[in-house]
Amino acid sequence: MGLFSTLKDKIFGHAEAKAAPAPAAPVAAAAPAAPVAPAPKAVDVMATLEHMAKESGQPSNWQTSIVDLMKLVGMDSSLASRKELAADLGYTGDTNDSASMNIWLHKQVMAKLAEAKV
């Protein structure tokens, strides 16, 4: 999922960048501890997007507009990019009906982001 993965990575990467670092685990004196990968943290997608919108200082209707959502995360929101995103997500409607496609895209992107959370 090319463009969707890019969009998701921008949101989840932003959330990780603003998260506070985890405290270091105590080291056992007797034996060296094996490195342990930190457990992935759930990302509050809505809070992250709201934070990004506040940081941007620009008016945005990302809650309902795929164009504004793509712009918010720094992606190209052109019709060609939206058609590519629609193909990535399996859109079967008419891509020349951009209004219907945009509504479908926003719903699909938000649903997939809610599923991903980590």
Sine and cosine of phi, psi and omega as CSV:
sin_phi,cos_phi,sin_psi,cos_psi,sin_omega,cos_omega
0.00,0.00,0.99,0.15,-0.11,-0.99
-0.77,0.64,-0.96,0.28,-0.09,-1.00
-0.94,0.35,-0.57,0.82,0.05,-1.00
-0.90,0.44,-0.67,0.75,0.04,-1.00
-0.87,0.49,-0.64,0.77,0.04,-1.00
-0.88,0.47,-0.73,0.68,0.00,-1.00
-0.88,0.48,-0.74,0.67,-0.01,-1.00
-0.88,0.48,-0.69,0.72,-0.01,-1.00
-0.89,0.46,-0.59,0.81,0.01,-1.00
-0.92,0.40,-0.63,0.78,0.01,-1.00
-0.96,0.29,-0.75,0.66,-0.05,-1.00
-0.94,0.35,-0.57,0.82,0.06,-1.00
-0.92,0.40,-0.60,0.80,0.04,-1.00
-0.92,0.40,-0.65,0.76,0.00,-1.00
-0.90,0.44,-0.65,0.76,0.01,-1.00
-0.92,0.39,-0.59,0.80,-0.03,-1.00
-0.92,0.39,-0.54,0.84,-0.02,-1.00
-1.00,-0.02,-0.15,0.99,0.00,-1.00
-0.96,0.29,0.56,-0.83,0.03,-1.00
-0.96,0.28,0.58,-0.81,0.02,-1.00
-0.91,0.41,0.55,-0.84,0.01,-1.00
-0.96,0.27,0.54,-0.84,0.03,-1.00
-0.92,0.40,0.51,-0.86,-0.02,-1.00
-0.94,0.33,0.59,-0.81,0.03,-1.00
-0.98,0.21,0.56,-0.83,0.04,-1.00
-0.91,0.42,0.58,-0.82,-0.03,-1.00
-0.99,-0.10,0.75,-0.66,0.03,-1.00
-0.96,0.26,0.65,-0.76,-0.05,-1.00
-0.97,0.23,-0.49,0.87,-0.12,-0.99
-0.98,0.19,-0.70,0.71,-0.09,-1.00
-0.71,-0.70,0.57,-0.82,0.05,-1.00
-0.92,0.39,0.69,-0.72,0.00,-1.00
-0.98,0.21,0.64,-0.77,0.08,-1.00
-0.96,0.28,0.62,-0.79,0.02,-1.00
-0.89,0.47,0.71,-0.70,0.00,-1.00
-0.88,-0.47,0.79,-0.61,0.03,-1.00
-0.95,0.32,0.72,-0.70,0.02,-1.00
-0.91,0.41,0.58,-0.82,0.04,-1.00
-0.93,0.38,0.66,-0.75,0.03,-1.00
-0.89,0.45,0.61,-0.80,-0.01,-1.00
-0.99,-0.16,0.60,-0.80,0.07,-1.00
-0.93,0.38,0.61,-0.79,0.00,-1.00
-0.96,-0.30,0.78,-0.63,0.11,-0.99
-0.99,0.11,1.00,-0.08,-0.11,-0.99
-0.86,0.51,-0.71,0.71,-0.03,-1.00
-0.89,0.45,-0.71,0.71,0.00,-1.00
-0.90,0.44,-0.63,0.77,0.01,-1.00
-0.90,0.43,-0.71,0.71,0.01,-1.00
-0.91,0.41,-0.64,0.77,0.05,-1.00
-0.89,0.46,-0.64,0.77,0.04,-1.00
-0.90,0.44,-0.69,0.72,0.02,-1.00
-0.89,0.46,-0.65,0.76,0.00,-1.00
-0.90,0.43,-0.66,0.75,0.01,-1.00
-0.91,0.42,-0.67,0.74,0.01,-1.00
-0.89,0.45,-0.58,0.81,-0.07,-1.00
-0.92,0.40,-0.52,0.85,-0.02,-1.00
0.95,0.32,0.13,0.99,-0.01,-1.00
-0.95,-0.31,0.55,-0.84,0.08,-1.00
-0.91,0.42,0.64,-0.77,-0.04,-1.00
-0.51,-0.86,0.61,-0.79,0.06,-1.00
-0.90,-0.43,0.70,0.71,-0.09,-1.00
-0.88,0.47,-0.36,0.93,-0.02,-1.00
-0.92,0.40,-0.40,0.92,-0.02,-1.00
-0.76,-0.65,-0.19,0.98,-0.10,-0.99
-0.91,-0.42,0.86,-0.51,0.04,-1.00
-0.92,0.40,-0.55,0.83,0.02,-1.00
-0.89,0.46,-0.76,0.65,0.00,-1.00
-0.91,0.41,-0.60,0.80,0.03,-1.00
-0.89,0.45,-0.71,0.71,0.01,-1.00
-0.91,0.42,-0.67,0.74,0.03,-1.00
-0.89,0.45,-0.65,0.76,-0.03,-1.00
-0.85,0.53,-0.61,0.79,-0.02,-1.00
-1.00,-0.03,0.09,1.00,0.08,-1.00
1.00,0.09,0.43,0.90,0.01,-1.00
-0.98,-0.22,0.38,-0.92,0.11,-0.99
-0.93,0.37,0.82,-0.57,-0.03,-1.00
-0.96,-0.29,0.34,0.94,-0.01,-1.00
-0.89,0.46,0.29,-0.96,0.02,-1.00
-0.84,0.54,-0.65,0.76,0.01,-1.00
-0.87,0.49,-0.67,0.74,0.02,-1.00
-0.92,0.38,-0.64,0.77,0.02,-1.00
-0.92,0.40,-0.59,0.81,0.07,-1.00
-0.91,0.41,-0.63,0.78,0.05,-1.00
-0.90,0.43,-0.68,0.74,0.05,-1.00
-0.89,0.46,-0.66,0.75,0.03,-1.00
-0.87,0.49,-0.66,0.75,0.05,-1.00
-0.90,0.43,-0.67,0.74,0.03,-1.00
-0.84,0.54,-0.61,0.80,-0.09,-1.00
-1.00,-0.08,0.04,1.00,0.10,-1.00
0.99,0.11,0.49,0.87,0.02,-1.00
-0.92,0.40,0.76,-0.65,-0.02,-1.00
-0.93,-0.36,-0.01,1.00,0.01,-1.00
-0.98,0.19,-0.09,-1.00,0.00,-1.00
-0.98,0.18,0.92,-0.40,-0.02,-1.00
-0.95,0.30,-0.17,0.99,0.09,-1.00
-0.99,0.14,-0.24,0.97,0.11,-0.99
-1.00,-0.05,0.98,0.20,-0.15,-0.99
-0.90,0.44,-0.52,0.85,0.00,-1.00
-0.89,0.46,-0.76,0.65,0.02,-1.00
-0.90,0.43,-0.66,0.75,0.00,-1.00
-0.89,0.45,-0.67,0.74,-0.02,-1.00
-0.89,0.46,-0.67,0.75,0.03,-1.00
-0.89,0.46,-0.73,0.68,0.02,-1.00
-0.88,0.48,-0.71,0.70,-0.01,-1.00
-0.86,0.51,-0.73,0.69,-0.04,-1.00
-0.88,0.48,-0.71,0.70,0.01,-1.00
-0.88,0.48,-0.70,0.71,-0.02,-1.00
-0.91,0.41,-0.70,0.72,-0.01,-1.00
-0.89,0.46,-0.72,0.69,-0.01,-1.00
-0.90,0.43,-0.63,0.78,0.03,-1.00
-0.91,0.42,-0.69,0.72,-0.01,-1.00
-0.93,0.36,-0.57,0.82,0.07,-1.00
-0.91,0.41,-0.63,0.78,0.02,-1.00
-0.91,0.41,-0.58,0.81,0.04,-1.00
-0.93,0.36,-0.62,0.78,-0.12,-0.99
-0.94,0.34,-0.77,0.64,0.00,-1.00
0.57,0.82,-0.36,0.93,-0.01,-1.00
-0.79,-0.62,0.00,0.00,0.00,0.00
